[in-house]
């Protein structure tokens, strides 16, 4: 009995030590690069969403779910992360549908330009935050670059062990919890950097989207149809990366062939009132808060009127949830504006940019 | 499949589980399949080479062994009927027949080794000679595959053949058992060069799962990984930086590079051997030790008795002794004594035999002149050391320092410095450049070179050096403890919490401080290339 207890205790200490080391060494994404913390936040939202946006920075920096709630009563969430590839979006959609079955999934089509796994760092930022499920396994297998191994995802310590030399106070502060860095998936920036000298797209050797990208777009389409979820394809209005007319044609054709709505917001800049001198914080790559709210105003109207997304304001549970998000949202606007005034940047002096 | 790859660990896990699930009588057969699978995964074409060596050596050894047995029986029966001269003639005839088979097999297999490893080296030298005579035409290099571990398994097989030929033991009758001896996967890529008489004792036995054996094996594997990942692969970055930029990193940096390389090579090679021995041990198989704390050696001769032991003894037993005792050397000895006097004359055959051994040792390490010069450098140092013996004796009769701690420390440091200097040929892989860099230690070293920024510019941060330094201290401490017996046995005798802290600490240190995974390029074990 004594020996058995000793064995159990030994195993417990060994596993606890490994778990602690893993927690300590995995990146927290609480300052500097925040995008790695986005995917995980979704699981904290207890509500059922009518609209889920799935895609890359063209969604999570350009659409404000808080604005959609406050002005249209649309309960939405953005499941986005940096350079989120289409197969990652597909598996996030699969997981979302299993979890909550939204009415609409909005997918931004820019990631169609990638046909193969790209960068390990971006893979980790998208996948690490997912809870373990068949969708996560699928996403890992579809995303891994040649240098990656599945086991590194199972045991993140094998990947992040080298961070021992980069440990800072964040690693201790956020050992057991994370602060919220998005507002239902929206990454906010209030600063302005006008879009000037936007380069034209360089000629490409081949404008055809890859077969792998199409495979996952087909899978996403089928997933939504099989589950009675309306899939909307969108292209965000940002000026760069360049969106080629040849790409546009392929998406228009695909949408028509599959009976999917497709909205290219690049063509709707004037209707939305986007002013590239005021509505972008990085020279046209992404919209700032003002731009995101303009786009949300336009898109919210489309969702409400054309897709009949219900106004759920007045549901007590949602009201109380969104009040908390709105309060944080407004506090963040205040904080960033204050920093802008004091330091000329939205980042405070304590932040690691 | 690198020892430090996930694939290898996965392969090992499957082999280990299957090995103990199978009935004992099937274990060695399974190991043969696993070994060939391991080799197949490296490159299917390699299998042809190892199969040829296995079959040819098996057949030759068996033929020799069978002939010996038949002759012994015949000789016993007819001994009394023969005169002394007839008996002698019969033995000589038998010996000659065996020798034919032996030499055919030996030359055939060494021929494969020579062709695969040394063809392009030979072509390169021929081209240099042609060029030296002003001719424009050059021979083209050939694209040959060099099977993984060919030097190791060829030497192991030839050692077996020589032992059978010398009548040390009978040839293995089962071709598959012999195939396993040649291809046993843990030692296939970087040795040690096992002797059949040693390895066969446990290789074909049935092994039941024994917790102590398995845990000792795992501990040894873990220790090997610590050395390889925490020390060798971390300091490797600085070594590569120094070697890559001789114009920048000369003088004191060249000296530092030689020291770093000494540490890297030790941690890399002994780490690999620890993994090999540990893997075999988990399956109850005993593989010969290849190192005995070589950096504690007090002279070069002792160093070579403690470093890559199985290679050293192979060259001694199968090259040095046979050459020294050959008829040619006997005649040479006689002649040289007659012409040069007894004192000088007796040295000639010894020096010539040593020269051949060190030349062969050098070229065995690689098909390039830097390895040959490295081998001959060892020869020169050992010979000078021998010649200075009378001086040492005179010195110690006058100065009573022998046996003191300070003198021992001096001897150890001297040996490390000499060996590290010779290894610069291995680092730079270019003979003139090596001499230049060695010279720069004396001509270009300056105090201004002793600055942290320069060492940081080699690709390592200060904390990397700290990890390497602490790792080195652990190595030294373990080596010191090891002098009085097995460290694992000593730890096993401690209380459970101490055992846990020791092994779990080592495991976590390797896991966290190891230079592996993304951000680190997977590094081959240095001795894989031989």
Interface residues (C-beta under 8 A of the other chain):
Chain A: X6 X10 X13 X14 X17 X18 X21 X25 X120 X147 X148 X149 X151 X152 X157 X158 X159 X161 X162 X164 X165
Chain B: X6 X461 X463 X464 X496 X500 X504 X508 X511 X512 X513 X514 X516 X517 X518 X519 X520
